Amino acid sequence: MNEVEDLSDFDDKKKDKKQSASKKSKETEEDEPITKESLGKEVLSVIINVLICFAVVFLITHFIGQRTVVSGSSMEDTLSDGDNLIVDKISYRFHDPERFDVVVFPYQYEEDTYYIKRIIGLPGEVVRIDTDGVIYVNDEPLAETYGTETILNSGLAANEILLGPDEYFVLGDNRNNSTDSRFEQVGNIDGDDIVGKAWVRVYPFNEFGLVDNIE
């Protein structure tokens, strides 16, 4: 018959040791009073972390990207009223805006108001829209598929518009319901005034995607 060793005393001793160690740990913690110096360090640490968070948010929203909400129907059927976009504010620091980019720029007559339109004409080009609503760039018809309907009002572009070295001609995709470069209150857009390029539509969620892929 195998003998079974009684380990009850041994278990009791282990429990006593654990309890003793726990008591010592608690006593040690209780022996460490909260001083003004330690409290000051904690407060300083919190303040630094908050400042870092604000700095990161500031850098992102001012130099990298920002959220923009579309208001109105001037960019339908590409973008609709209420669409939430992320605007890329950094790409144009490395290259110039390109034809058909959807860009955001400030409205000069109203503070904190921004327009979103599509680039049609580039610096140095000549833009004209004839009576049939055909867009000409340097006397060549522009092959594009963004306009939702034939342009009925050529506006300023009924006559040739020569764009300056840093000027862009923009149109809304909803051509007959858009205030854009055809009209004096908008006119040609200076490259320096372009905030950035509409990059991603993030809302509605079921229409999430790159703006470049929306037609």
Z-matrix of the N, CA and C atoms (Angstrom, degrees):
N
C 1 1.462
C 2 1.517 1 108.30
N 3 1.338 2 116.50 1 133.15
C 4 1.458 3 120.90 2 178.39
C 5 1.503 4 110.61 3 -76.72
N 6 1.321 5 114.81 4 139.82
C 7 1.446 6 119.46 5 178.73
C 8 1.535 7 109.26 6 -86.40
N 9 1.316 8 116.52 7 142.47
C 10 1.463 9 122.22 8 178.52
C 11 1.511 10 108.28 9 -109.99
N 12 1.311 11 115.80 10 122.73
C 13 1.465 12 120.21 11 -177.31
C 14 1.519 13 109.62 12 -80.60
N 15 1.324 14 115.52 13 135.99
C 16 1.461 15 121.47 14 178.56
C 17 1.539 16 108.78 15 -81.80
N 18 1.347 17 117.36 16 113.69
C 19 1.462 18 121.72 17 -177.06
C 20 1.529 19 112.67 18 -105.46
N 21 1.285 20 117.25 19 10.81
C 22 1.466 21 120.22 20 -175.99
C 23 1.514 22 111.79 21 -62.00
N 24 1.376 23 116.10 22 -42.29
C 25 1.464 24 118.52 23 179.26
C 26 1.528 25 111.37 24 -63.24
N 27 1.325 26 113.94 25 -38.62
C 28 1.473 27 119.19 26 -178.98
C 29 1.533 28 111.05 27 -64.99
N 30 1.350 29 115.97 28 -41.64
C 31 1.467 30 120.51 29 178.30
C 32 1.521 31 111.27 30 -63.71
N 33 1.340 32 115.62 31 -39.86
C 34 1.460 33 119.61 32 178.72
C 35 1.515 34 111.43 33 -62.35
N 36 1.356 35 115.06 34 -39.97
C 37 1.461 36 119.14 35 -179.80
C 38 1.529 37 110.78 36 -65.07
N 39 1.373 38 115.54 37 -38.78
C 40 1.471 39 119.22 38 179.45
C 41 1.522 40 110.78 39 -64.59
N 42 1.344 41 115.68 40 -41.59
C 43 1.453 42 119.78 41 179.12
C 44 1.511 43 110.76 42 -62.21
N 45 1.360 44 116.04 43 -42.48
C 46 1.462 45 119.99 44 179.57
C 47 1.523 46 111.13 45 -60.36
N 48 1.360 47 114.99 46 -41.71
C 49 1.461 48 119.18 47 -179.47
C 50 1.532 49 111.17 48 -64.68
N 51 1.341 50 116.22 49 -42.41
C 52 1.461 51 120.57 50 179.46
C 53 1.524 52 111.37 51 -63.13
N 54 1.336 53 116.33 52 -43.80
C 55 1.456 54 120.82 53 179.72
C 56 1.514 55 110.79 54 -63.65
N 57 1.342 56 115.10 55 -39.80
C 58 1.458 57 120.10 56 179.62
C 59 1.526 58 110.95 57 -64.43
N 60 1.355 59 115.46 58 -42.83
C 61 1.468 60 120.30 59 179.67
C 62 1.527 61 110.36 60 -65.19
N 63 1.344 62 115.41 61 -39.17
C 64 1.463 63 119.79 62 179.51
C 65 1.515 64 110.84 63 -63.73
N 66 1.345 65 116.25 64 -42.26
C 67 1.457 66 120.48 65 178.90
C 68 1.516 67 111.20 66 -62.32
N 69 1.354 68 115.80 67 -42.23
C 70 1.461 69 119.79 68 179.85
C 71 1.525 70 110.79 69 -62.77
N 72 1.363 71 115.24 70 -40.24
C 73 1.463 72 120.27 71 179.87
C 74 1.526 73 110.54 72 -62.27
N 75 1.340 74 116.09 73 -44.91
C 76 1.458 75 120.77 74 179.46
C 77 1.515 76 110.92 75 -63.56
N 78 1.350 77 115.02 76 -40.94
C 79 1.457 78 118.83 77 179.82
C 80 1.520 79 110.72 78 -63.68
N 81 1.362 80 115.16 79 -38.00
C 82 1.465 81 119.45 80 179.62
C 83 1.518 82 110.88 81 -64.15
N 84 1.386 83 115.16 82 -43.19
C 85 1.452 84 119.91 83 179.54
C 86 1.527 85 111.16 84 -63.62
N 87 1.322 86 115.09 85 -40.23
C 88 1.456 87 119.80 86 -179.52
C 89 1.515 88 111.92 87 -70.00
N 90 1.339 89 114.41 88 -23.32
C 91 1.458 90 118.54 89 -179.15
C 92 1.527 91 112.34 90 -79.06
N 93 1.365 92 116.54 91 -8.45
C 94 1.465 93 119.95 92 -178.64
C 95 1.528 94 109.28 93 -99.47
N 96 1.291 95 119.05 94 91.82
C 97 1.475 96 121.87 95 -178.02
C 98 1.524 97 111.28 96 -71.36
N 99 1.354 98 116.32 97 151.33
C 100 1.461 99 121.86 98 176.78
C 101 1.523 100 108.17 99 -80.29
N 102 1.304 101 116.06 100 115.84
C 103 1.461 102 121.23 101 -178.64
C 104 1.526 103 110.06 102 -99.09
N 105 1.319 104 116.07 103 165.19
C 106 1.470 105 120.74 104 176.63
C 107 1.520 106 110.73 105 -61.36
N 108 1.326 107 115.60 106 -34.22
C 109 1.467 108 120.05 107 -179.14
C 110 1.526 109 111.51 108 -65.71
N 111 1.363 110 116.27 109 -46.46
C 112 1.466 111 119.87 110 -179.49
C 113 1.527 112 110.91 111 -67.55
N 114 1.335 113 116.58 112 -38.04
C 115 1.460 114 120.49 113 178.00
C 116 1.528 115 110.34 114 -64.90
N 117 1.319 116 115.75 115 -40.27
C 118 1.464 117 120.08 116 178.49
C 119 1.517 118 111.64 117 -63.24
N 120 1.344 119 116.46 118 -38.96
C 121 1.458 120 120.11 119 178.62
C 122 1.525 121 111.26 120 -64.08
N 123 1.337 122 116.95 121 -39.63
C 124 1.464 123 121.55 122 179.61
C 125 1.526 124 110.50 123 -64.52
N 126 1.328 125 115.50 124 -46.12
C 127 1.473 126 119.88 125 179.59
C 128 1.523 127 110.37 126 -62.48
N 129 1.333 128 117.08 127 -43.19
C 130 1.464 129 121.91 128 179.60
C 131 1.526 130 110.58 129 -61.86
N 132 1.337 131 116.10 130 -40.52
C 133 1.468 132 120.75 131 179.34
C 134 1.526 133 111.11 132 -62.51
N 135 1.338 134 116.76 133 -43.06
C 136 1.470 135 121.12 134 178.59
C 137 1.531 136 110.59 135 -62.87
N 138 1.328 137 116.26 136 -44.87
C 139 1.471 138 121.07 137 -179.40
C 140 1.528 139 110.55 138 -61.17
N 141 1.324 140 116.72 139 -44.08
C 142 1.473 141 120.93 140 -179.97
C 143 1.526 142 110.49 141 -61.88
N 144 1.342 143 116.73 142 -43.87
C 145 1.466 144 120.30 143 179.92
C 146 1.530 145 111.65 144 -62.81
N 147 1.334 146 115.99 145 -40.24
C 148 1.477 147 120.01 146 178.52
C 149 1.524 148 110.44 147 -64.81
N 150 1.330 149 116.61 148 -43.58
C 151 1.463 150 120.66 149 179.67
C 152 1.529 151 111.49 150 -62.88
N 153 1.322 152 116.64 151 -38.95
C 154 1.467 153 120.76 152 177.78
C 155 1.523 154 110.52 153 -62.93
N 156 1.333 155 116.50 154 -42.61
C 157 1.470 156 120.92 155 178.77
C 158 1.527 157 110.86 156 -61.56
N 159 1.355 158 116.20 157 -45.29
C 160 1.465 159 119.95 158 178.86
C 161 1.532 160 110.85 159 -62.96
N 162 1.331 161 116.30 160 -39.13
C 163 1.462 162 120.20 161 -179.81
C 164 1.528 163 111.20 162 -64.80
N 165 1.326 164 117.08 163 -41.29
C 166 1.469 165 121.41 164 178.83
C 167 1.531 166 110.43 165 -63.71
N 168 1.333 167 115.85 166 -45.96
C 169 1.472 168 120.45 167 179.18
C 170 1.525 169 110.20 168 -61.38
N 171 1.340 170 116.84 169 -43.03
C 172 1.462 171 121.56 170 179.75
C 173 1.526 172 110.89 171 -60.17
N 174 1.324 173 116.45 172 -46.82
C 175 1.468 174 120.75 173 -178.60
C 176 1.526 175 111.22 174 -63.30
N 177 1.337 176 116.04 175 -41.40
C 178 1.467 177 119.81 176 -179.25
C 179 1.514 178 111.45 177 -65.40
N 180 1.348 179 116.91 178 -47.76
C 181 1.470 180 120.61 179 -174.31
C 182 1.528 181 112.51 180 -74.88
N 183 1.333 182 118.57 181 -24.04
C 184 1.457 183 120.35 182 -177.07
C 185 1.528 184 113.42 183 -98.92
N 186 1.323 185 117.98 184 -24.39
C 187 1.452 186 119.13 185 -173.91
C 188 1.529 187 114.28 186 -125.73
N 189 1.301 188 119.21 187 -17.73
C 190 1.467 189 120.67 188 -174.35
C 191 1.522 190 111.65 189 -114.37
N 192 1.311 191 117.92 190 -58.15
C 193 1.461 192 119.93 191 -178.63
C 194 1.514 193 111.02 192 -165.15
N 195 1.329 194 115.07 193 161.10
C 196 1.454 195 119.25 194 177.42
C 197 1.524 196 109.30 195 -150.72
N 198 1.330 197 115.12 196 157.48
C 199 1.466 198 120.09 197 178.73
C 200 1.522 199 109.28 198 -85.53
N 201 1.325 200 116.12 199 136.05
C 202 1.452 201 122.44 200 179.23
C 203 1.519 202 108.89 201 -133.00
N 204 1.329 203 115.89 202 139.56
C 205 1.463 204 121.00 203 178.64
C 206 1.526 205 108.66 204 -107.90
N 207 1.334 206 115.97 205 127.57
C 208 1.465 207 120.91 206 179.24
C 209 1.526 208 109.20 207 -72.80
N 210 1.336 209 115.36 208 132.20
C 211 1.461 210 120.91 209 177.59
C 212 1.524 211 108.38 210 -122.41
N 213 1.321 212 117.26 211 120.08
C 214 1.452 213 120.46 212 -179.67
C 215 1.514 214 112.65 213 102.43
N 216 1.339 215 114.68 214 -178.83
C 217 1.469 216 120.29 215 -172.48
C 218 1.525 217 113.37 216 -117.57
N 219 1.335 218 118.24 217 15.18
C 220 1.465 219 120.33 218 -173.85
C 221 1.527 220 113.64 219 -68.24
N 222 1.338 221 117.61 220 -16.29
C 223 1.467 222 120.09 221 -179.53
C 224 1.526 223 112.72 222 -108.87
N 225 1.341 224 117.30 223 10.09
C 226 1.462 225 118.38 224 176.03
C 227 1.529 226 108.97 225 -68.16
N 228 1.305 227 121.02 226 147.25
C 229 1.465 228 126.30 227 8.19
C 230 1.529 229 113.15 228 -91.78
N 231 1.325 230 117.22 229 6.75
C 232 1.461 231 120.20 230 -178.12
C 233 1.522 232 111.14 231 -72.17
N 234 1.318 233 116.22 232 -53.02
C 235 1.461 234 122.37 233 179.74
C 236 1.519 235 109.03 234 -127.03
N 237 1.328 236 115.73 235 144.48
C 238 1.464 237 120.67 236 -176.34
C 239 1.520 238 111.43 237 -118.42
N 240 1.307 239 115.35 238 162.98
C 241 1.451 240 121.91 239 177.30
C 242 1.530 241 110.39 240 -55.79
N 243 1.323 242 116.80 241 128.40
C 244 1.461 243 121.02 242 179.54
C 245 1.510 244 114.83 243 94.69
N 246 1.330 245 117.99 244 -8.93
C 247 1.467 246 119.83 245 176.89
C 248 1.526 247 109.73 246 -62.65
N 249 1.327 248 116.32 247 137.46
C 250 1.466 249 122.28 248 176.32
C 251 1.522 250 109.23 249 -101.62
N 252 1.330 251 115.82 250 125.67
C 253 1.456 252 121.04 251 -176.51
C 254 1.524 253 111.21 252 -121.50
N 255 1.321 254 115.11 253 155.00
C 256 1.462 255 120.99 254 166.96
C 257 1.522 256 106.81 255 -104.97
N 258 1.324 257 116.13 256 123.55
C 259 1.460 258 122.01 257 -178.97
C 260 1.526 259 109.15 258 -95.86
N 261 1.324 260 115.67 259 125.10
C 262 1.461 261 122.53 260 177.52
C 263 1.525 262 108.81 261 -80.55
N 264 1.334 263 116.85 262 113.76
C 265 1.462 264 121.31 263 -176.07
C 266 1.521 265 112.90 264 -103.29
N 267 1.327 266 117.00 265 2.08
C 268 1.464 267 118.67 266 -173.59
C 269 1.524 268 113.54 267 -108.68
N 270 1.337 269 118.27 268 -27.23
C 271 1.474 270 120.61 269 -174.26
C 272 1.519 271 112.87 270 -58.46
N 273 1.344 272 116.38 271 -40.51
C 274 1.457 273 119.37 272 -176.39
C 275 1.524 274 112.89 273 -73.38
N 276 1.298 275 116.72 274 -1.48
C 277 1.464 276 119.83 275 171.57
C 278 1.525 277 109.89 276 -78.79
N 279 1.335 278 116.18 277 -16.23
C 280 1.464 279 120.81 278 -176.65
C 281 1.529 280 112.84 279 -113.60
N 282 1.337 281 117.57 280 -21.06
C 283 1.462 282 120.17 281 176.40
C 284 1.518 283 109.48 282 -152.13
N 285 1.327 284 115.79 283 159.58
C 286 1.467 285 120.85 284 -178.61
C 287 1.527 286 110.89 285 -75.39
N 288 1.333 287 116.93 286 155.46
C 289 1.466 288 120.16 287 173.88
C 290 1.527 289 110.60 288 -57.87
N 291 1.326 290 116.14 289 149.42
C 292 1.457 291 121.52 290 -176.84
C 293 1.527 292 110.72 291 -116.46
N 294 1.329 293 115.39 292 160.02
C 295 1.454 294 120.17 293 178.79
C 296 1.530 295 110.57 294 -59.44
N 297 1.318 296 115.17 295 137.24
C 298 1.460 297 125.80 296 179.36
C 299 1.531 298 113.73 297 79.02
N 300 1.339 299 118.03 298 0.56
C 301 1.468 300 119.43 299 171.44
C 302 1.528 301 108.62 300 -63.92
N 303 1.322 302 116.61 301 141.57
C 304 1.465 303 121.53 302 173.06
C 305 1.519 304 106.85 303 -94.36
N 306 1.337 305 116.21 304 118.40
C 307 1.461 306 119.93 305 -171.61
C 308 1.529 307 111.47 306 -122.56
N 309 1.329 308 113.83 307 158.67
C 310 1.465 309 121.80 308 178.21
C 311 1.526 310 108.44 309 -114.77
N 312 1.337 311 116.60 310 134.74
C 313 1.464 312 121.29 311 -179.55
C 314 1.526 313 108.93 312 -148.59
N 315 1.324 314 118.44 313 156.16
C 316 1.474 315 120.99 314 -177.40
C 317 1.523 316 111.95 315 -75.92
N 318 1.320 317 115.43 316 145.21
C 319 1.457 318 121.94 317 173.32
C 320 1.526 319 107.16 318 -83.80
N 321 1.329 320 116.14 319 121.20
C 322 1.474 321 120.36 320 -168.21
C 323 1.519 322 114.47 321 -68.15
N 324 1.337 323 118.07 322 -19.35
C 325 1.458 324 119.83 323 -174.75
C 326 1.524 325 114.04 324 -101.09
N 327 1.319 326 116.89 325 1.58
C 328 1.465 327 119.01 326 -178.83
C 329 1.526 328 109.67 327 -145.45
N 330 1.306 329 116.11 328 121.85
C 331 1.463 330 121.69 329 -175.96
C 332 1.530 331 111.13 330 -66.16
N 333 1.334 332 115.31 331 142.64
C 334 1.464 333 122.83 332 178.32
C 335 1.539 334 112.78 333 59.53
N 336 1.322 335 116.23 334 27.72
C 337 1.462 336 121.23 335 175.75
C 338 1.529 337 108.57 336 -118.10
N 339 1.323 338 116.46 337 130.79
C 340 1.460 339 121.24 338 -176.91
C 341 1.523 340 110.21 339 -124.60
N 342 1.331 341 115.05 340 146.59
C 343 1.453 342 121.40 341 176.40
C 344 1.528 343 109.09 342 -107.39
N 345 1.323 344 115.20 343 153.28
C 346 1.460 345 120.58 344 175.16
C 347 1.525 346 107.78 345 -127.94
N 348 1.337 347 116.41 346 120.39
C 349 1.466 348 122.32 347 -175.61
C 350 1.533 349 109.64 348 -142.80
N 351 1.329 350 114.58 349 174.81
C 352 1.462 351 120.11 350 179.67
C 353 1.536 352 110.15 351 -107.76
N 354 1.325 353 116.48 352 135.11
C 355 1.458 354 121.57 353 178.62
C 356 1.527 355 110.23 354 -71.91
N 357 1.339 356 115.18 355 127.52
C 358 1.459 357 121.34 356 178.48
C 359 1.527 358 111.09 357 -113.30
N 360 1.336 359 116.11 358 -46.33
C 361 1.455 360 120.80 359 -179.37
C 362 1.514 361 112.21 360 -111.88
N 363 1.328 362 116.69 361 141.50
C 364 1.467 363 123.15 362 -177.61
C 365 1.528 364 110.73 363 -105.90
N 366 1.336 365 117.82 364 163.82
C 367 1.466 366 121.24 365 -178.96
C 368 1.534 367 112.33 366 -52.02
N 369 1.338 368 114.82 367 135.15
C 370 1.458 369 120.49 368 177.70
C 371 1.518 370 114.58 369 85.92
N 372 1.329 371 118.39 370 -7.73
C 373 1.457 372 121.16 371 -178.51
C 374 1.532 373 110.88 372 -89.30
N 375 1.330 374 114.69 373 163.02
C 376 1.463 375 121.30 374 176.08
C 377 1.523 376 107.72 375 -112.34
N 378 1.332 377 115.76 376 125.03
C 379 1.467 378 121.17 377 -177.50
C 380 1.527 379 109.59 378 -114.75
N 381 1.321 380 115.24 379 138.78
C 382 1.461 381 120.80 380 177.34
C 383 1.530 382 108.67 381 -149.00
N 384 1.320 383 116.43 382 146.25
C 385 1.462 384 121.54 383 176.24
C 386 1.523 385 107.52 384 -123.74
N 387 1.335 386 116.84 385 120.51
C 388 1.467 387 118.81 386 -175.31
C 389 1.528 388 111.44 387 -83.02
N 390 1.326 389 116.01 388 -178.73
C 391 1.467 390 121.25 389 -175.28
C 392 1.528 391 112.76 390 -68.72
N 393 1.321 392 116.59 391 -15.95
C 394 1.469 393 120.57 392 177.10
C 395 1.528 394 111.69 393 -91.49
N 396 1.334 395 116.65 394 1.79
C 397 1.457 396 120.59 395 179.08
C 398 1.512 397 114.42 396 83.62
N 399 1.330 398 116.32 397 11.75
C 400 1.475 399 120.18 398 179.22
C 401 1.526 400 109.05 399 -82.92
N 402 1.330 401 116.40 400 132.36
C 403 1.466 402 121.52 401 179.46
C 404 1.530 403 108.65 402 -90.82
N 405 1.331 404 115.40 403 129.29
C 406 1.459 405 120.86 404 176.91
C 407 1.525 406 109.11 405 -114.41
N 408 1.316 407 115.66 406 134.45
C 409 1.463 408 122.03 407 173.60
C 410 1.516 409 107.06 408 -122.16
N 411 1.336 410 116.06 409 117.20
C 412 1.466 411 121.65 410 -174.66
C 413 1.529 412 110.97 411 54.10
N 414 1.344 413 115.17 412 43.64
C 415 1.471 414 123.10 413 176.93
C 416 1.529 415 113.86 414 67.70
N 417 1.327 416 117.36 415 11.09
C 418 1.458 417 120.65 416 176.52
C 419 1.528 418 109.25 417 -113.06
N 420 1.352 419 118.01 418 132.22
C 421 1.469 420 119.72 419 177.79
C 422 1.527 421 110.12 420 -58.92
N 423 1.311 422 115.83 421 135.43
C 424 1.458 423 120.67 422 -178.25
C 425 1.530 424 110.26 423 -83.84
N 426 1.316 425 116.01 424 123.63
C 427 1.468 426 120.80 425 176.56
C 428 1.524 427 108.15 426 -85.08
N 429 1.311 428 116.77 427 106.19
C 430 1.458 429 120.86 428 -179.61
C 431 1.521 430 109.69 429 -148.95
N 432 1.335 431 115.30 430 155.62
C 433 1.469 432 120.70 431 -174.52
C 434 1.522 433 112.54 432 -124.98
N 435 1.340 434 116.86 433 14.02
C 436 1.457 435 119.34 434 -172.52
C 437 1.523 436 113.66 435 -88.00
N 438 1.317 437 117.66 436 -31.65
C 439 1.459 438 119.68 437 -178.33
C 440 1.521 439 111.32 438 -65.33
N 441 1.328 440 116.28 439 137.26
C 442 1.467 441 119.65 440 -176.76
C 443 1.522 442 112.36 441 -82.56
N 444 1.346 443 117.48 442 -18.64
C 445 1.462 444 120.05 443 -178.32
C 446 1.525 445 109.82 444 -160.03
N 447 1.316 446 116.13 445 169.13
C 448 1.465 447 121.53 446 -180.00
C 449 1.527 448 110.23 447 -65.45
N 450 1.320 449 115.93 448 135.38
C 451 1.464 450 120.73 449 179.63
C 452 1.524 451 109.99 450 -69.36
N 453 1.323 452 116.62 451 126.04
C 454 1.453 453 122.05 452 -179.86
C 455 1.526 454 112.25 453 -95.78
N 456 1.342 455 116.66 454 -27.14
C 457 1.464 456 121.33 455 -178.15
C 458 1.529 457 109.37 456 -123.51
N 459 1.326 458 115.64 457 108.34
C 460 1.472 459 119.82 458 -179.12
C 461 1.523 460 112.02 459 -75.59
N 462 1.334 461 116.80 460 -20.44
C 463 1.460 462 120.58 461 178.89
C 464 1.517 463 111.90 462 58.32
N 465 1.318 464 116.67 463 -138.51
C 466 1.456 465 122.45 464 -179.60
C 467 1.525 466 111.82 465 -60.80
N 468 1.337 467 116.08 466 -26.11
C 469 1.461 468 120.36 467 -176.31
C 470 1.525 469 112.88 468 -79.01
N 471 1.338 470 116.80 469 2.22
C 472 1.469 471 118.80 470 173.17
C 473 1.532 472 108.78 471 -62.69
N 474 1.326 473 115.92 472 -28.96
C 475 1.464 474 122.18 473 171.92
C 476 1.532 475 108.01 474 -106.70
N 477 1.306 476 115.91 475 156.66
C 478 1.466 477 119.76 476 -177.93
C 479 1.530 478 110.94 477 -60.36
N 480 1.332 479 115.86 478 135.75
C 481 1.468 480 121.89 479 176.54
C 482 1.521 481 107.74 480 -114.69
N 483 1.326 482 115.77 481 116.54
C 484 1.460 483 120.80 482 176.74
C 485 1.519 484 108.48 483 -91.68
N 486 1.303 485 115.66 484 118.40
C 487 1.471 486 120.61 485 -178.46
C 488 1.520 487 110.64 486 -82.42
N 489 1.334 488 116.09 487 137.60
C 490 1.455 489 121.76 488 179.67
C 491 1.519 490 112.59 489 -71.56
N 492 1.339 491 117.58 490 -179.25
C 493 1.465 492 122.39 491 -176.20
C 494 1.525 493 114.57 492 -60.04
N 495 1.335 494 117.54 493 -23.95
C 496 1.470 495 119.59 494 -179.92
C 497 1.531 496 110.59 495 -133.66
N 498 1.338 497 116.21 496 34.77
C 499 1.461 498 120.74 497 -177.96
C 500 1.526 499 111.69 498 -112.35
N 501 1.340 500 114.28 499 146.77
C 502 1.464 501 121.13 500 -179.37
C 503 1.527 502 109.20 501 -129.15
N 504 1.329 503 115.51 502 142.48
C 505 1.461 504 122.08 503 175.88
C 506 1.519 505 107.54 504 -101.96
N 507 1.339 506 116.70 505 124.42
C 508 1.469 507 120.69 506 -174.83
C 509 1.524 508 110.92 507 -122.67
N 510 1.325 509 115.22 508 149.83
C 511 1.461 510 122.11 509 175.86
C 512 1.521 511 109.26 510 -134.55
N 513 1.334 512 115.72 511 151.24
C 514 1.455 513 119.50 512 169.09
C 515 1.522 514 108.67 513 -82.25
N 516 1.324 515 117.97 514 150.57
C 517 1.466 516 120.09 515 -179.57
C 518 1.526 517 112.03 516 -67.97
N 519 1.324 518 116.47 517 -28.02
C 520 1.468 519 121.21 518 175.68
C 521 1.524 520 106.96 519 -88.23
N 522 1.324 521 115.99 520 76.87
C 523 1.458 522 123.50 521 -163.45
C 524 1.526 523 114.65 522 -55.32
N 525 1.305 524 118.42 523 -33.80
C 526 1.465 525 120.60 524 -177.37
C 527 1.521 526 113.02 525 -95.31
N 528 1.322 527 115.58 526 9.63
C 529 1.467 528 120.38 527 176.13
C 530 1.523 529 109.14 528 -140.68
N 531 1.331 530 114.97 529 48.37
C 532 1.463 531 119.69 530 -175.78
C 533 1.521 532 110.45 531 -144.76
N 534 1.332 533 116.28 532 132.04
C 535 1.460 534 122.35 533 172.10
C 536 1.521 535 107.04 534 -95.33
N 537 1.320 536 116.80 535 110.88
C 538 1.467 537 120.46 536 -172.03
C 539 1.520 538 110.35 537 -142.56
N 540 1.331 539 117.98 538 -153.55
C 541 1.470 540 121.09 539 -173.97
C 542 1.524 541 113.57 540 -66.06
N 543 1.315 542 117.72 541 -9.24
C 544 1.477 543 120.09 542 175.79
C 545 1.519 544 112.20 543 -72.36
N 546 1.335 545 116.47 544 -14.59
C 547 1.467 546 120.52 545 -172.12
C 548 1.533 547 111.09 546 -121.86
N 549 1.334 548 115.24 547 147.39
C 550 1.463 549 120.99 548 -173.10
C 551 1.521 550 113.62 549 -59.66
N 552 1.345 551 117.93 550 -33.11
C 553 1.460 552 118.91 551 -176.60
C 554 1.537 553 113.04 552 -68.93
N 555 1.317 554 116.13 553 -12.04
C 556 1.471 555 120.17 554 175.30
C 557 1.530 556 109.05 555 -116.62
N 558 1.318 557 117.15 556 -60.60
C 559 1.460 558 121.26 557 178.66
C 560 1.520 559 112.98 558 65.30
N 561 1.311 560 115.42 559 -161.01
C 562 1.460 561 120.19 560 178.34
C 563 1.529 562 109.60 561 -73.48
N 564 1.319 563 116.40 562 146.57
C 565 1.469 564 121.17 563 -176.39
C 566 1.523 565 110.31 564 -102.47
N 567 1.320 566 116.47 565 127.57
C 568 1.473 567 120.78 566 174.48
C 569 1.521 568 109.55 567 -72.53
N 570 1.320 569 115.40 568 138.21
C 571 1.462 570 120.13 569 179.90
C 572 1.523 571 112.61 570 -57.31
N 573 1.347 572 116.09 571 -35.26
C 574 1.469 573 120.10 572 -179.44
C 575 1.526 574 112.18 573 -66.65
N 576 1.342 575 116.83 574 -20.55
C 577 1.466 576 119.97 575 -178.68
C 578 1.530 577 113.03 576 -87.33
N 579 1.316 578 116.94 577 -11.04
C 580 1.468 579 119.87 578 -179.43
C 581 1.527 580 109.47 579 -72.73
N 582 1.317 581 115.84 580 119.71
C 583 1.473 582 121.19 581 -179.03
C 584 1.518 583 110.86 582 -71.42
N 585 1.321 584 116.76 583 -41.46
C 586 1.455 585 120.22 584 -178.95
C 587 1.516 586 111.07 585 171.77
N 588 1.305 587 114.32 586 -174.45
C 589 1.462 588 122.33 587 -177.13
C 590 1.526 589 109.96 588 -105.80
N 591 1.343 590 115.65 589 132.57
C 592 1.467 591 118.97 590 175.19
C 593 1.524 592 107.70 591 -63.26
N 594 1.328 593 115.83 592 121.61
C 595 1.465 594 120.60 593 -169.72
C 596 1.527 595 112.46 594 -106.22
N 597 1.327 596 115.87 595 -60.51
C 598 1.463 597 120.13 596 -174.75
C 599 1.519 598 110.38 597 -130.49
N 600 1.340 599 116.58 598 137.40
C 601 1.466 600 120.28 599 169.93
C 602 1.523 601 106.88 600 -91.79
N 603 1.320 602 116.46 601 119.05
C 604 1.468 603 120.99 602 -176.43
C 605 1.527 604 112.80 603 -102.61
N 606 1.328 605 116.77 604 -14.57
C 607 1.472 606 120.94 605 178.43
C 608 1.521 607 108.26 606 -151.60
N 609 1.336 608 117.64 607 137.96
C 610 1.470 609 130.06 608 4.52
C 611 1.539 610 112.11 609 -63.07
N 612 1.324 611 114.76 610 146.68
C 613 1.458 612 120.41 611 -174.75
C 614 1.530 613 112.47 612 -61.17
N 615 1.333 614 116.68 613 -33.50
C 616 1.471 615 119.08 614 -178.20
C 617 1.531 616 112.41 615 -75.70
N 618 1.349 617 116.72 616 -4.78
C 619 1.455 618 121.04 617 177.21
C 620 1.531 619 111.11 618 -119.51
N 621 1.317 620 115.66 619 22.90
C 622 1.470 621 121.63 620 179.44
C 623 1.527 622 109.62 621 -60.73
N 624 1.329 623 116.43 622 135.44
C 625 1.462 624 119.04 623 176.69
C 626 1.516 625 112.15 624 165.49
N 627 1.330 626 115.44 625 170.29
C 628 1.457 627 121.98 626 178.49
C 629 1.520 628 109.70 627 -67.90
N 630 1.321 629 116.27 628 135.14
C 631 1.463 630 120.53 629 179.32
C 632 1.522 631 111.12 630 -62.27
N 633 1.331 632 117.97 631 -33.72
C 634 1.460 633 121.77 632 179.39
C 635 1.535 634 112.04 633 -60.02
N 636 1.321 635 116.33 634 -24.94
C 637 1.467 636 120.23 635 -177.02
C 638 1.532 637 112.79 636 -92.53
N 639 1.329 638 115.98 637 -0.42
C 640 1.468 639 119.65 638 -178.95
C 641 1.522 640 109.16 639 -91.81
N 642 1.305 641 117.36 640 123.15
C 643 1.467 642 121.57 641 178.81
C 644 1.517 643 109.75 642 -130.41
